[in-house]
Amino acid sequence: MPKTSARLLSLLSLLQARRDWPGALLADRLDISPRTVRRDVDRLRELGYPVLAFKGPEGGYRLDAGTQLPPLLFDDEQAVALAVALQIATTAGAGIEEAAVRALHTVRQVMPARLRHRIDAIGVTAVERPTLRPVPKVDSSVLMALGAAVHAREVLRFDYSSAAPAGSAPSPPRRVEPHHVVTWGGRWYLVAWDLEREDWRTFRADRIAPRTPTGPRFAPRELPGGDVATFVAGRFWSSDASGEWPCRGEVILDLPAAAVSPYTSDGLVEELGPDRCRLILGSWSWPGLAATLGRFDADIEVVGPAELKDAFARLARRYANAAN
């Protein structure tokens, strides 16, 4: 039989792995008697772990959420994943950056030397994505309020500060059925059904001031596209929820594929030779697509469609007039 301390750790690990454990199954997994399981459960309770007993044909135990945070148990992979996630969280823009740094320091301090070496070897450096304008930070209390409303499926009321002209009348509070809190391009958004406009909307979390109390519970609606990832991609990439650009064209560039790929994250690049590649790319409009392709500073052969060729011709005339 393993020593008591090692046995307690094994018991705790099992309780964290699934919700309910029949007592007989725990005894079998740990190779101990049911009586010893009961004694070890009592020891865990004394250490602050809220282990509940449940009745039934077999009877058993579950690890419940407690009012205090007892010592946590992680395996090696979980500990490394937690440390990496905390490093990334320092640029999340969710108002938790300082807390993430402090939590990372705390976790690293109690890690065994072998795990600290693994974390140091990974060498994660979280760098904020450079933008023309600074990405606004979101108060963590706002994200918690939004997340709570999503989880409870309760109608949410909030004030929303849009980019309205100065001196304009304040907008009335919004009433929505919150569906998801998402992050996109360094910003946080609330995906919700707007009750007044009877349509799906995405709201920037940094512009939301939640009101209390929340409203009645609601039955969740089905998002267009089937899932939140498809829906959000459609809202930011195109005019519908399909995730497809309204304008998509194909060209051949006199550049190697390796020089084009880093700048076309949502395009398709095919190598045609050491200094030529095929590029399929999308945009909101044909002139916008032509302008995007022109930034590569290389000779361009338009494969199609005709709308893209016309857009190049219109831009050529505009640029020629601007140069006069």
C-alpha positions as a Markdown table, in Angstrom:
| # | Residue | x | y | z |
|---|---|---|---|---|
| 1 | Met | 0.0 | 0.0 | 0.0 |
| 2 | Pro | 1.5 | 3.4 | -0.9 |
| 3 | Lys | 2.3 | 5.9 | 1.9 |
| 4 | Thr | -0.5 | 8.1 | 3.1 |
| 5 | Ser | 0.7 | 11.3 | 1.5 |
| 6 | Ala | 1.2 | 9.7 | -1.9 |
| 7 | Arg | -2.2 | 8.0 | -1.6 |
| 8 | Leu | -3.9 | 11.3 | -0.8 |
| 9 | Leu | -2.4 | 12.9 | -3.9 |
| 10 | Ser | -3.6 | 10.0 | -6.0 |
| 11 | Leu | -7.0 | 10.2 | -4.5 |
| 12 | Leu | -7.2 | 13.9 | -5.2 |
| 13 | Ser | -6.1 | 13.5 | -8.7 |
| 14 | Leu | -8.8 | 11.0 | -9.4 |
| 15 | Leu | -11.5 | 13.2 | -7.8 |
| 16 | Gln | -10.4 | 16.1 | -10.1 |
| 17 | Ala | -10.5 | 13.9 | -13.2 |
| 18 | Arg | -14.3 | 13.1 | -13.2 |
| 19 | Arg | -17.4 | 14.4 | -11.4 |
| 20 | Asp | -18.6 | 11.3 | -9.5 |
| 21 | Trp | -16.6 | 8.4 | -8.2 |
| 22 | Pro | -18.3 | 5.3 | -6.7 |
| 23 | Gly | -16.5 | 4.4 | -3.4 |
| 24 | Ala | -15.8 | 0.8 | -4.6 |
| 25 | Leu | -14.2 | 2.0 | -7.8 |
| 26 | Leu | -11.9 | 4.4 | -5.9 |
| 27 | Ala | -10.9 | 1.6 | -3.6 |
| 28 | Asp | -10.1 | -0.6 | -6.6 |
| 29 | Arg | -8.2 | 2.1 | -8.5 |
| 30 | Leu | -6.1 | 2.9 | -5.4 |
| 31 | Asp | -5.8 | -0.7 | -4.3 |
| 32 | Ile | -7.0 | 0.0 | -0.8 |
| 33 | Ser | -10.1 | -0.9 | 1.2 |
| 34 | Pro | -13.4 | 1.2 | 1.2 |
| 35 | Arg | -12.7 | 2.0 | 4.8 |
| 36 | Thr | -9.3 | 3.5 | 3.9 |
| 37 | Val | -11.0 | 5.5 | 1.2 |
| 38 | Arg | -13.4 | 7.0 | 3.8 |
| 39 | Arg | -10.5 | 7.9 | 6.1 |
| 40 | Asp | -8.5 | 9.5 | 3.2 |
| 41 | Val | -11.6 | 11.5 | 2.2 |
| 42 | Asp | -11.8 | 12.8 | 5.8 |
| 43 | Arg | -8.1 | 13.8 | 5.6 |
| 44 | Leu | -8.7 | 15.8 | 2.4 |
| 45 | Arg | -11.7 | 17.6 | 4.0 |
| 46 | Glu | -9.4 | 18.5 | 6.9 |
| 47 | Leu | -7.0 | 20.0 | 4.4 |
| 48 | Gly | -9.8 | 22.2 | 2.9 |
| 49 | Tyr | -10.9 | 20.1 | 0.0 |
| 50 | Pro | -14.8 | 20.1 | -0.2 |
| 51 | Val | -15.3 | 16.4 | -0.9 |
| 52 | Leu | -19.0 | 15.5 | -0.9 |
| 53 | Ala | -20.5 | 12.1 | -0.4 |
| 54 | Phe | -23.5 | 11.1 | -2.5 |
| 55 | Lys | -26.0 | 8.4 | -2.0 |
| 56 | Gly | -27.1 | 5.8 | -4.5 |
| 57 | Pro | -26.9 | 2.1 | -5.3 |
| 58 | Glu | -23.1 | 2.2 | -5.0 |
| 59 | Gly | -22.5 | 5.5 | -3.1 |
| 60 | Gly | -19.4 | 7.6 | -3.7 |
| 61 | Tyr | -17.7 | 10.9 | -3.7 |
| 62 | Arg | -17.3 | 14.1 | -5.7 |
| 63 | Leu | -15.0 | 17.1 | -5.4 |
| 64 | Asp | -17.2 | 20.2 | -5.0 |
| 65 | Ala | -16.4 | 23.8 | -5.5 |
| 66 | Gly | -15.6 | 25.4 | -2.2 |
| 67 | Thr | -15.7 | 28.9 | -0.7 |
| 68 | Gln | -11.9 | 28.8 | -0.1 |
| 69 | Leu | -9.1 | 27.9 | -2.5 |
| 70 | Pro | -7.3 | 24.8 | -1.1 |
| 71 | Pro | -3.9 | 23.7 | -2.5 |
| 72 | Leu | -4.3 | 22.7 | -6.2 |
| 73 | Leu | -2.9 | 19.6 | -7.8 |
| 74 | Phe | -1.6 | 19.7 | -11.4 |
| 75 | Asp | 0.2 | 17.1 | -13.3 |
| 76 | Asp | 3.3 | 18.2 | -15.3 |
| 77 | Glu | 1.5 | 19.0 | -18.5 |
| 78 | Gln | -1.2 | 20.9 | -16.8 |
| 79 | Ala | 1.4 | 23.0 | -14.9 |
| 80 | Val | 3.3 | 23.9 | -18.1 |
| 81 | Ala | 0.0 | 24.7 | -19.9 |
| 82 | Leu | -1.0 | 27.0 | -17.0 |
| 83 | Ala | 2.3 | 28.9 | -17.0 |
| 84 | Val | 2.2 | 29.3 | -20.8 |
| 85 | Ala | -1.4 | 30.5 | -20.7 |
| 86 | Leu | -0.5 | 33.1 | -18.0 |
| 87 | Gln | 2.3 | 34.4 | -20.1 |
| 88 | Ile | -0.1 | 34.9 | -23.0 |
| 89 | Ala | -2.7 | 36.5 | -20.7 |
| 90 | Thr | -0.3 | 39.4 | -20.1 |
| 91 | Thr | -1.4 | 40.9 | -23.5 |
| 92 | Ala | -5.1 | 39.8 | -23.4 |
| 93 | Gly | -6.4 | 43.4 | -23.0 |
| 94 | Ala | -8.9 | 42.1 | -20.4 |
| 95 | Gly | -7.6 | 44.2 | -17.4 |
| 96 | Ile | -5.9 | 41.1 | -15.9 |
| 97 | Glu | -2.4 | 41.8 | -17.1 |
| 98 | Glu | -0.9 | 42.7 | -13.7 |
| 99 | Ala | -2.7 | 39.8 | -12.0 |
| 100 | Ala | -1.5 | 37.4 | -14.7 |
| 101 | Val | 2.1 | 38.4 | -14.0 |
| 102 | Arg | 1.7 | 38.0 | -10.3 |
| 103 | Ala | 0.0 | 34.6 | -10.7 |
| 104 | Leu | 2.7 | 33.4 | -13.1 |
| 105 | His | 5.3 | 34.4 | -10.5 |
| 106 | Thr | 3.4 | 32.5 | -7.8 |
| 107 | Val | 3.0 | 29.3 | -9.9 |
| 108 | Arg | 6.6 | 29.4 | -11.0 |
| 109 | Gln | 7.8 | 29.7 | -7.4 |
| 110 | Val | 6.1 | 26.4 | -6.3 |
| 111 | Met | 7.0 | 24.5 | -9.5 |
| 112 | Pro | 9.6 | 21.7 | -9.2 |
| 113 | Ala | 12.9 | 22.6 | -10.8 |
| 114 | Arg | 12.3 | 20.2 | -13.7 |
| 115 | Leu | 9.1 | 22.1 | -14.6 |
| 116 | Arg | 10.7 | 25.6 | -14.2 |
| 117 | His | 13.4 | 24.5 | -16.6 |
| 118 | Arg | 10.7 | 23.4 | -19.1 |
| 119 | Ile | 9.0 | 26.8 | -18.9 |
| 120 | Asp | 12.3 | 28.7 | -19.3 |
| 121 | Ala | 13.1 | 26.5 | -22.3 |
| 122 | Ile | 9.8 | 27.3 | -24.0 |
| 123 | Gly | 10.7 | 31.0 | -23.6 |
| 124 | Val | 7.2 | 32.4 | -24.5 |
| 125 | Thr | 7.3 | 36.2 | -25.1 |
| 126 | Ala | 3.8 | 37.7 | -25.4 |
| 127 | Val | 4.0 | 40.7 | -27.8 |
| 128 | Glu | 1.0 | 42.8 | -28.4 |
| 129 | Arg | 0.0 | 43.1 | -32.1 |
| 130 | Pro | 1.1 | 46.5 | -33.4 |
| 131 | Thr | -1.8 | 48.6 | -34.6 |
| 132 | Leu | -2.3 | 52.1 | -36.0 |
| 133 | Arg | -4.4 | 52.9 | -32.9 |
| 134 | Pro | -3.9 | 51.5 | -29.4 |
| 135 | Val | -6.2 | 48.6 | -28.6 |
| 136 | Pro | -8.5 | 49.7 | -25.7 |
| 137 | Lys | -8.4 | 47.8 | -22.5 |
| 138 | Val | -11.5 | 46.2 | -21.0 |
| 139 | Asp | -12.2 | 46.3 | -17.3 |
| 140 | Ser | -12.2 | 42.7 | -16.0 |
| 141 | Ser | -15.4 | 43.4 | -14.0 |
| 142 | Val | -17.2 | 44.2 | -17.3 |
| 143 | Leu | -16.0 | 40.9 | -18.8 |
| 144 | Met | -17.2 | 39.0 | -15.6 |
| 145 | Ala | -20.6 | 40.7 | -15.8 |
| 146 | Leu | -20.9 | 39.8 | -19.5 |
| 147 | Gly | -19.8 | 36.2 | -18.9 |
| 148 | Ala | -22.2 | 35.8 | -16.0 |
| 149 | Ala | -25.1 | 37.0 | -18.1 |
| 150 | Val | -24.1 | 34.6 | -20.9 |
| 151 | His | -23.8 | 31.7 | -18.5 |
| 152 | Ala | -27.1 | 32.4 | -16.7 |
| 153 | Arg | -28.9 | 33.1 | -20.1 |
| 154 | Glu | -30.4 | 36.3 | -18.7 |
| 155 | Val | -31.4 | 39.4 | -20.7 |
| 156 | Leu | -28.6 | 42.1 | -20.3 |
| 157 | Arg | -29.2 | 45.8 | -20.2 |
| 158 | Phe | -26.2 | 48.1 | -20.8 |
| 159 | Asp | -25.2 | 51.6 | -21.9 |
| 160 | Tyr | -23.2 | 51.6 | -25.1 |
| 161 | Ser | -20.9 | 54.4 | -26.0 |
| 162 | Ser | -20.6 | 54.5 | -29.8 |
| 163 | Ala | -18.6 | 56.9 | -31.9 |
| 164 | Ala | -21.5 | 59.4 | -32.0 |
| 165 | Pro | -20.8 | 63.1 | -32.7 |
| 166 | Ala | -20.2 | 65.3 | -29.7 |
| 167 | Gly | -23.4 | 66.9 | -28.4 |
| 168 | Ser | -25.7 | 64.3 | -29.8 |
| 169 | Ala | -28.4 | 62.9 | -27.6 |
| 170 | Pro | -27.4 | 59.9 | -25.4 |
| 171 | Ser | -28.6 | 56.5 | -26.7 |
| 172 | Pro | -31.1 | 54.6 | -24.7 |
| 173 | Pro | -29.9 | 51.4 | -22.9 |
| 174 | Arg | -29.5 | 48.4 | -25.1 |
| 175 | Arg | -31.5 | 45.2 | -24.2 |
| 176 | Val | -29.9 | 42.0 | -25.6 |
| 177 | Glu | -29.9 | 38.3 | -25.2 |
| 178 | Pro | -26.1 | 37.6 | -24.6 |
| 179 | His | -24.7 | 34.6 | -26.5 |
| 180 | His | -20.9 | 34.7 | -26.3 |
| 181 | Val | -18.0 | 36.8 | -25.2 |
| 182 | Val | -15.2 | 36.5 | -27.8 |
| 183 | Thr | -11.9 | 38.1 | -28.6 |
| 184 | Trp | -10.9 | 39.1 | -32.2 |
| 185 | Gly | -7.8 | 41.0 | -33.3 |
| 186 | Gly | -6.9 | 42.0 | -29.7 |
| 187 | Arg | -10.4 | 43.4 | -28.9 |
| 188 | Trp | -13.2 | 41.8 | -26.8 |
| 189 | Tyr | -16.7 | 41.6 | -28.1 |
| 190 | Leu | -20.2 | 40.5 | -26.9 |
| 191 | Val | -22.2 | 38.5 | -29.5 |
| 192 | Ala | -25.9 | 39.0 | -28.7 |
| 193 | Trp | -29.4 | 39.1 | -30.1 |
| 194 | Asp | -30.6 | 42.7 | -30.0 |
| 195 | Leu | -34.2 | 42.7 | -28.7 |
| 196 | Glu | -35.1 | 46.2 | -30.1 |
| 197 | Arg | -33.5 | 45.7 | -33.6 |
| 198 | Glu | -34.5 | 42.0 | -33.7 |
| 199 | Asp | -31.1 | 41.0 | -35.2 |
| 200 | Trp | -27.7 | 39.6 | -34.2 |
| 201 | Arg | -25.1 | 42.2 | -33.2 |
| 202 | Thr | -21.5 | 42.3 | -32.0 |
| 203 | Phe | -20.7 | 45.0 | -29.3 |
| 204 | Arg | -17.2 | 46.1 | -28.3 |
| 205 | Ala | -16.8 | 45.2 | -24.7 |
| 206 | Asp | -14.7 | 48.3 | -23.9 |
| 207 | Arg | -17.8 | 50.5 | -24.8 |
| 208 | Ile | -20.2 | 48.5 | -22.6 |
| 209 | Ala | -21.4 | 49.7 | -19.2 |
| 210 | Pro | -23.6 | 46.9 | -17.8 |
| 211 | Arg | -26.7 | 47.8 | -15.8 |
| 212 | Thr | -28.2 | 45.9 | -12.9 |
| 213 | Pro | -30.2 | 43.9 | -12.3 |
| 214 | Thr | -30.3 | 41.6 | -15.4 |
| 215 | Gly | -33.5 | 40.7 | -17.0 |
| 216 | Pro | -35.5 | 37.5 | -17.3 |
| 217 | Arg | -34.0 | 34.2 | -18.5 |
| 218 | Phe | -34.3 | 33.3 | -22.2 |
| 219 | Ala | -34.0 | 30.3 | -24.4 |
| 220 | Pro | -30.9 | 30.7 | -26.5 |
| 221 | Arg | -31.3 | 31.2 | -30.2 |
| 222 | Glu | -29.3 | 29.4 | -32.9 |
| 223 | Leu | -26.5 | 31.5 | -34.3 |
| 224 | Pro | -26.3 | 32.1 | -38.1 |
| 225 | Gly | -23.6 | 29.7 | -39.5 |
| 226 | Gly | -24.1 | 27.2 | -36.7 |
| 227 | Asp | -21.3 | 28.3 | -34.3 |
| 228 | Val | -19.8 | 31.4 | -32.9 |
| 229 | Ala | -16.5 | 31.1 | -34.8 |
| 230 | Thr | -18.2 | 31.0 | -38.2 |
| 231 | Phe | -20.6 | 33.8 | -37.2 |
| 232 | Val | -17.8 | 36.2 | -36.0 |
| 233 | Ala | -15.6 | 35.4 | -39.0 |
| 234 | Gly | -18.6 | 36.3 | -41.2 |
| 235 | Arg | -19.2 | 39.6 | -39.5 |
| 236 | Phe | -15.6 | 40.7 | -39.7 |
| 237 | Trp | -14.7 | 39.2 | -43.0 |
| 238 | Ser | -17.8 | 39.6 | -45.2 |
| 239 | Ser | -21.3 | 40.9 | -45.5 |
| 240 | Asp | -22.9 | 37.7 | -44.3 |
| 241 | Ala | -22.2 | 34.8 | -41.9 |
| 242 | Ser | -20.7 | 32.5 | -44.5 |
| 243 | Gly | -17.1 | 33.5 | -43.8 |
| 244 | Glu | -16.6 | 34.3 | -47.4 |
| 245 | Trp | -15.5 | 37.7 | -48.8 |
| 246 | Pro | -18.0 | 39.3 | -51.2 |
| 247 | Cys | -15.2 | 39.9 | -53.7 |
| 248 | Arg | -12.5 | 37.3 | -54.4 |
| 249 | Gly | -10.0 | 37.4 | -57.2 |
| 250 | Glu | -7.0 | 35.5 | -58.6 |
| 251 | Val | -3.7 | 37.0 | -59.8 |
| 252 | Ile | -0.1 | 36.0 | -60.6 |
| 253 | Leu | 2.6 | 38.0 | -58.9 |
| 254 | Asp | 6.2 | 38.3 | -59.9 |
| 255 | Leu | 7.4 | 37.4 | -56.4 |
| 256 | Pro | 8.4 | 34.2 | -54.7 |
| 257 | Ala | 5.6 | 32.6 | -52.6 |
| 258 | Ala | 7.7 | 32.9 | -49.5 |
| 259 | Ala | 7.7 | 36.7 | -49.8 |
| 260 | Val | 3.9 | 36.9 | -50.2 |
| 261 | Ser | 2.6 | 34.3 | -47.7 |
| 262 | Pro | 3.4 | 36.2 | -44.5 |
| 263 | Tyr | 1.1 | 39.1 | -45.6 |
| 264 | Thr | -1.9 | 37.0 | -46.7 |
| 265 | Ser | -3.1 | 35.2 | -43.7 |
| 266 | Asp | -6.5 | 34.6 | -45.2 |
| 267 | Gly | -5.4 | 34.1 | -48.8 |
| 268 | Leu | -4.2 | 31.1 | -50.8 |
| 269 | Val | -0.7 | 31.3 | -52.2 |
| 270 | Glu | 0.7 | 28.8 | -54.7 |
| 271 | Glu | 4.3 | 28.7 | -55.8 |
| 272 | Leu | 4.7 | 28.8 | -59.6 |
| 273 | Gly | 8.5 | 29.1 | -59.7 |
| 274 | Pro | 11.4 | 30.7 | -57.8 |
| 275 | Asp | 10.1 | 34.2 | -58.6 |
| 276 | Arg | 6.4 | 33.8 | -59.3 |
| 277 | Cys | 3.3 | 32.7 | -57.4 |
| 278 | Arg | -0.4 | 32.5 | -57.7 |
| 279 | Leu | -2.5 | 34.4 | -55.1 |
| 280 | Ile | -6.2 | 34.1 | -54.4 |
| 281 | Leu | -7.5 | 36.8 | -52.1 |
| 282 | Gly | -10.7 | 38.4 | -51.0 |
| 283 | Ser | -11.9 | 41.9 | -49.9 |
| 284 | Trp | -15.0 | 44.0 | -49.3 |
| 285 | Ser | -14.9 | 45.6 | -52.7 |
| 286 | Trp | -13.1 | 45.2 | -56.1 |
| 287 | Pro | -11.2 | 48.5 | -55.8 |
| 288 | Gly | -10.2 | 47.5 | -52.2 |
| 289 | Leu | -8.9 | 44.1 | -53.5 |
| 290 | Ala | -7.0 | 45.8 | -56.4 |
| 291 | Ala | -5.4 | 48.3 | -53.9 |
| 292 | Thr | -4.4 | 45.4 | -51.6 |
| 293 | Leu | -2.8 | 43.5 | -54.4 |
| 294 | Gly | -0.9 | 46.6 | -55.5 |
| 295 | Arg | 0.9 | 46.9 | -52.2 |
| 296 | Phe | 3.2 | 44.0 | -53.2 |
| 297 | Asp | 5.2 | 46.3 | -55.5 |
| 298 | Ala | 5.5 | 43.7 | -58.3 |
| 299 | Asp | 4.2 | 43.1 | -61.7 |
| 300 | Ile | 0.7 | 41.6 | -61.6 |
| 301 | Glu | -1.2 | 39.4 | -64.1 |
| 302 | Val | -5.0 | 39.3 | -63.4 |
| 303 | Val | -6.4 | 35.8 | -63.9 |
| 304 | Gly | -9.9 | 36.9 | -63.0 |
| 305 | Pro | -12.6 | 37.8 | -62.7 |
| 306 | Ala | -13.3 | 40.7 | -65.0 |
| 307 | Glu | -14.5 | 42.9 | -62.1 |
| 308 | Leu | -11.0 | 42.8 | -60.7 |
| 309 | Lys | -9.5 | 43.9 | -64.1 |
| 310 | Asp | -12.0 | 46.8 | -64.2 |
| 311 | Ala | -11.0 | 47.8 | -60.7 |
| 312 | Phe | -7.3 | 47.9 | -61.6 |
| 313 | Ala | -8.2 | 50.1 | -64.6 |
| 314 | Arg | -10.2 | 52.5 | -62.4 |
| 315 | Leu | -7.4 | 52.8 | -59.9 |
| 316 | Ala | -4.9 | 53.3 | -62.6 |
| 317 | Arg | -6.8 | 56.3 | -63.9 |
| 318 | Arg | -7.2 | 57.7 | -60.4 |
| 319 | Tyr | -3.5 | 57.3 | -59.6 |
| 320 | Ala | -2.5 | 58.9 | -63.0 |
| 321 | Asn | -4.7 | 61.9 | -62.2 |
| 322 | Ala | -3.3 | 62.1 | -58.7 |
| 323 | Ala | 0.3 | 62.2 | -60.1 |
| 324 | Asn | -0.5 | 65.2 | -62.5 |
